[in-house]
Amino acid sequence: MNSSYTQLINNLGYLKLNQMVTHLDDVINFINRNNISFVEGLTKLTSHEIDFKEANMIRSMVKVGAFPHRKEVKDFDFEFQPSINKKQILDFTTLRFLELKENIVFLGSSGVGKTHLATSIGIAAAKKRYSTYFIKCHDLLQQLKKAKLENRLDARLKHFTKYKLLIIDELGYLPINKDDSKLFFQLIDMRYEKKSTILTTNINFNNWDEVFYDAVIANAILDRILHHAHIISISGKSYRLKDHFDQENE
C-alpha cells in the first residue's frame, strides 16, 4: 500500500502541479521546523506553483507581444531624464488609459528612452493578459503594403485592429510615401476610439505632413491619434551616449 506521502506526490503529479512536487519536501521541513499551521504551509506550497505559472504566462505574453526586450518601468532611469513625469508613467502601467481607449505618443530625439517606456507599458498590459503587439512602423507598413498587393488588406487591417494595445515604434524615422500613408490612415481610423495605440516618434507634429508627403492625410491621422491622447515629450540626452561616456570614464 502506498504511503500518504507517496499518494500525495502521485496526486500532485496527476494534477500537473509539478512545482508543488518539487518544493514539497522543503515546505514540509519548513512546517515542522517553524510549527506553522496547515493553511500557512499549503499557502506557501501553492505559491511556488502560482509563481512558476505566472512567470510562464508572462514569458508567453511577452513572446506573443513581440517586444524588442524585457525592459520594464522599474529599469528606467528617471533621474537621467527629469523631463519625464514618473507618476504619469506609473499611472500608465495601471492600464487606466486602456480602459478609456486613450493613446500615448512618446516624442523625442533618438535614444532618450521612448521605446523603453512604450515597451514597459506594453509588458504591463501583457502581464494583465491584454492582447498587446509591438511593431516598428516600417515593418507595419511593409506588411500592409504586401497584404494590399495580395488582395488581403482587409484581413491584415483587422489583424492589427484586434489588439487591445498596439505599439507602433519609430514613426517618421523613414519617409512614408502617399500610398503607404493611406494604409496607415486606414489602420489608425479603424482603431480610433475603439482601441489604444502607443506611438514613438522623433518628428514634431507640425512636421508630420513632411513625413506622410500629404498634409491632408497627415492632419487626418493626427486628428485621430491626438483626440484622446497623452503626449510625453522627452527633451533629455541620449541613453546610448550616456552608456558610451560611462564606459569611457570607467
Residue pairs with C-beta under 8 A, 6 or more apart in sequence:
2 10
8 24
9 21
9 24
12 18
12 20
12 21
12 24
13 21
17 49
18 49
19 48
19 49
19 51
19 52
19 53
20 45
20 46
20 48
20 49
22 48
23 45
23 48
24 45
27 41
27 44
27 45
27 48
28 41
30 36
30 41
30 44
31 38
31 40
31 41
57 129
58 123
58 126
58 127
61 126
61 127
61 129
61 132
62 70
62 123
62 126
64 126
64 132
64 133
65 122
65 123
65 126
65 132
65 133
65 134
66 133
66 134
66 135
67 119
67 122
67 123
67 126
67 134
68 115
68 119
68 134
68 169
69 116
69 119
70 123
71 116
71 119
71 120
72 120
72 123
72 124
73 89
73 90
73 93
73 117
73 120
73 121
73 124
75 116
75 120
76 89
76 113
76 116
76 117
76 120
77 239
78 84
78 86
78 89
80 236
80 237
80 239
80 242
81 112
81 113
81 234
81 236
82 236
83 233
83 234
83 235
83 236
84 113
84 117
84 232
84 234
84 236
85 232
88 230
88 232
89 117
89 120
89 121
89 232
91 97
92 104
92 121
92 124
92 230
93 120
93 121
93 124
95 124
95 125
95 128
95 130
97 103
97 104
97 196
97 230
98 125
98 130
98 164
98 165
98 196
100 228
101 193
101 194
101 195
101 196
101 228
102 196
102 228
102 229
102 230
103 196
103 197
103 198
103 199
103 225
103 226
103 228
103 229
103 230
104 118
104 121
104 196
104 197
104 198
104 199
104 229
104 230
104 232
105 198
105 199
105 200
105 201
105 225
105 226
105 229
105 230
105 231
105 232
106 114
106 117
106 118
106 198
106 199
106 200
106 201
106 232
106 234
107 114
107 201
107 202
107 203
107 204
107 205
107 231
107 232
107 233
107 234
108 114
108 202
108 233
108 234
108 235
108 236
109 202
109 238
110 202
110 238
110 240
111 238
111 239
111 240
111 241
112 234
112 235
112 236
112 237
112 238
112 239
113 234
113 236
113 239
114 169
114 200
114 201
114 234
115 169
115 170
115 200
116 239
117 232
118 134
118 167
118 169
118 198
118 200
119 134
119 167
121 165
121 167
121 198
122 132
122 134
122 165
122 167
122 198
125 132
125 164
125 165
126 132
130 164
130 165
131 162
131 163
131 164
131 165
132 163
132 164
132 165
132 166
132 167
133 160
133 163
133 165
133 166
133 167
134 167
134 169
135 143
135 166
135 167
135 168
135 169
136 168
136 169
136 170
137 168
137 169
137 170
137 171
137 172
137 173
137 174
137 176
138 170
138 173
138 174
140 160
140 168
140 184
140 187
141 176
141 180
141 183
141 184
143 156
144 153
144 156
144 157
144 160
144 180
144 183
144 184
144 187
145 179
145 180
145 183
147 153
147 155
147 156
147 157
148 183
153 183
157 186
157 187
157 190
158 190
160 166
160 187
160 191
161 187
161 190
161 191
161 194
161 195
163 195
164 195
164 196
165 195
165 196
165 197
165 198
166 191
166 195
166 196
166 197
166 198
167 197
167 198
167 199
167 200
168 197
168 198
168 199
168 200
169 199
169 200
170 200
170 201
170 202
171 199
171 200
171 201
171 203
171 211
172 201
172 202
172 203
172 208
172 211
173 202
175 211
175 213
176 184
176 211
176 212
176 213
177 213
178 212
178 213
178 214
178 217
181 212
181 213
181 214
181 217
181 218
181 221
182 217
184 212
184 221
185 217
185 220
185 221
188 197
188 221
188 224
188 225
189 220
189 224
191 197
192 224
192 227
193 227
193 228
197 225
199 225
203 210
203 211
205 222
205 226
208 218
208 221
208 222
209 215
209 218
209 219
211 218
212 218
212 221
